[in-house]
Amino acid sequence: MKSFFEKNGDYFYFAFRVIAGLLFFLHGWMKVSAIIGGNMPAFGLMGLAALIETLGGIFIIIGLFTRYTAIISAIEMIFAYFMAHAPNGWNPLANNGEPAALFFAVFLVLMAFGARKWAFDRR
């Protein structure tokens, strides 16, 4: 089993990067849709979050500036957690901060390993 995972590790990591990027993009796109629909202002922290998440998700999916994107996105998740979720309690499951905590962990992995194979960063 170990040899299977070592031999196919790049495929698993690619799937991890693309799925994480897609989910992050969708979080941003949800905010962009609210801005376009007039339910949220385009300026301010939520507008900045929409920009970081939408573009960051795309960059992570295609593997462009992956480490830099992960650093910026991780910082955003720290701010999101402590500004929006932590005031409602310390437990991420109870304060709806679980996505921010999980995305932060994902970005730590992306910072450590970069885009690896099948990415624009490799060209």
Secondary structure, DSSP 4 states (H G I P E B T S, - for coil): -HHHHHHTHHHHHHHHHHHHHHHHHHHHHHHHHHHHTTSS-SSSHHHHHHHHHHHHHHHHHHTSSHHHHHHHHHHHHHHHIIIIIGGG-S-TTTTT-HHHHHHHHHHHHHHHH-S-SSSGGG-
